[in-house]
Amino acid sequence: MNALENWYCSTSFWRWMTRARLLPWLLGRADLGNHLLEIGAGAGAATAELRKRVPRVTSLEYDRKFAGRLAQRNETGGAVVQGDAAALPFADCTFSSAVAILVLHHLRLSELQDRAFAEVHRVLQPGGLFFAFEILDGWFNRVIHTNSTFVPLEPAALAGRLTRAGFADVTLDHRTGGFRFCASRKN
């Protein structure tokens, strides 16, 4: 991520938007189970709210500095793990649900995105849900990602990609600024 992304994702405005607007739209009233994997926790904009919804949250963050900061201010006792979404350091069937907010487009290749889908499938329990929010390709998002990785996902191809990773019941919904998807792990 570049300096602009790091700054914006650390603002109180983004924390508010995530808590008040994004998470209610992304998750609705879904039953997230008892152990959620937060993929790409970043500065922790969603972490505290997720911990209100689920008894146990494990936050995964690729960047060591963000992971360290999040672990230091870990008020509610959830685990923070530094790691890669395309090579999850967790056992099979560990989590009841997983959430990825503005993470997948930061993986350097579409093949790594597919590997992340397979890894999320692997660590989810049968019937577990995978939720994600992403932004669309376009000049504005490309400018914001100057000097940063930006490999946008093509919404029309997502159902096929997730199905190949083992997911079922893929739903996709668009909103100004981005799109969300939900998929479940087959039993």
N, C-alpha and C positions, 0 to 999 in steps of 0.2 A: 504494500500500500504506500501511496505517496503522502507527503506532509499534509496536503489538503484533506485527504480521506482520514488520516489519523486524527487531525484536529476536529473535523466535523463529527466523526463517530464518538468523540469524547465530550461533546457539548451536552449541556443540560437540555437543550432543545431536542436533540436526537434521542436522548433518554426518554423525554416526555412523549415524543412521537412514537417511539417504539412501544412504550407502555400503554399509551392511551389510544393509539390508532392502529399500529401495525399488528401487534400481537392479538388483539381482539378479532381483527379481520383474518389473520393467518390461522389462528387456532380455533376460533369460535368457542363452542362449548365441548370440544372434543375431550374424551377421557384419555389423558396422557399416561395413565398408569402410575406406577410408584417409583420409576427411575428413568429420568429423561437425560439424553445426551444432547448438550448444546454444542453444536459444531461451529467453530470460528467465533468464540465469545468476544474477541476484540477487547474493547475498553469496558465491556460488561453492561452495555445499554439494556439488554434483555434479561440479564442474569437474575437480578433481584426479583423481577416480576415472575419469571419462570419458577423460582424457588417458592413463591407464594402459591403456585398452582400444583406443584408436584412435591411429594415428600423428600425425594432425593434427586439432585441435579449434579451431573458431572459435566463441567465446562472444559471443552477442548479448545486450545488456541495454539496456532502454529508459531507465532512470534513470541520469543522468550521474554521480551520486556513486558508485553501485554499480559502474558500468563503470570509472570512474577507479580506485577501490580495487582492483578485480579486476585491472586492468592493472598496477598498482603491485606487487602481490604475485604476479605472473605468473612463478612459479618454473620452469615447464616450457616456456615459450616459445610457447604457443598464442596466437592472435590474440584480442583483445577489441575488439568494435565496439559503439558506442552506436547504437541504432536501434530501429525499430518492427517488430514481428512482422507487421503488416498491410501493410507496405511495405518488404520486405527489400532492403537495399542491396547485393545480390549478383547476379552474372550467372546466366543460365539454366544449369541442369545443373552447378552447382558442387560439390554435396555428395553423398556416398554415403549419408548417413543424417542424420536430424534427431531431436532430443529436446526435448520441452517438458514441464517438471515444474511443475505448479501455476501455469501462466502464462495459459492461455486464458480462465479466468474473470475475469481482470483487464482484458480488452478490453471497452470500454464498451458495445458493442452486439453482438448476434449476427451482424449484417452484417459487423462487423470480424473476428469469429471466422472467418466464411466467407472473408473476404479473406485472412486469415492462412493458412487451409487452401490456398487457391489459390496464395499466394506460396510456401509450403513445397513444394507440388507443382512449381512453376516452377523452384525452385533445386535440387531433387533430380535426380540422374542417373536415367535409366531403370532400373527395378528397385530404386531407393533406398527405404529404409524410414523411416517416420515413426512415432515412439513418443511417447506422451503419458500423463501421469498427472494426473487431476483429482479434485476432491472433489464430492460430491453436494450438492444443494440441501437445506436443512434449517435449523431454528432455530439450532442451534449454530454452523454455518458462517456464517449471516447475522450472528450476534452478533460473531463474530471479525472480520468484515469491516465493522463499524461505521466510518463515515467512510472507507471504502475502496470501490473498485469490486468488485462481485461480481455477475457475470452467469453463473450456473452453466449448464453444458452439460447437455442432456437426453440421457442415454445411448441411449435408444431411437431418437433422431433422428440420431445420429452417423453411422451407416453411409450413410444417404442424403446427408447433408451432405458427407461425405468423397468419396463417389462422384461427386457433382456437381462437386467440385473436381478430379476426374480420377484419384482413387485407386481401387485395387482391393484385393481380399483383406483387407477390414477385419475385424479381430478385436477383441472387447471382453470384458473380464473384470473382475468386481467383487471387492472385498476390503473388509473392515472399514475404514472411513475414506476409501474412494474407489474409483476405477476406472481401468483402463488401456486404451489402445487401440493397435493397430498397424495401419498401412496401407502398401501399397506403391504406388509410382508405376508406372503402366502403361508398358510399353516404347514 
